[in-house]
């Protein structure tokens, strides 16, 4: 399988990054659909989930059953060490991962993956988080969501800190 992960600056947050540019999420999702038909995943914030989901391909149904390979699903990463923002009453402590495709195990397999993860963010020197860096636990959960195995091609479209690519190299070496 050939799959991709995109962790771009979230909508309306481009100014926080060195490039100081917004990413066109509509174009990004079209690219994911076109170049990665085996599967893809896209991270976004809780506050922009509705906006980004509206750009995703819809599910198709046969009767009441969702047609395999159509539409997207949403996984949630609950961040146990999310810090409050003084200007906001509510602390945003989760992020969404929109994903499509991947390898689906047969129903009789003993491999189960929850559609949520509870894990801390990666913290740098003196607790300063590197913008966009994902921890090991997140990366391994992402690889499980997509059903990735050794030999699959994994493309990190926004490598940033390089942590996702680093953890993929460790994951893909496992038997």
Secondary structure, 3 states (H helix, E strand, C coil): CEEEEECCCCCCCHHHCCCCCCCCHHHHHHHHHHHCCCEEEEEEEHHHHHHHHCCCCCCCEECCEECCCCCCEEEEEEECCCCCCCCCCCCCCEEEEEEEECCCCCCCCCCCCCCEEEECCCCCHHHCCCCCCCCHHHHHHHHHHCCCCCCCEEEECCCCCCHHHHHHHHHCCCC
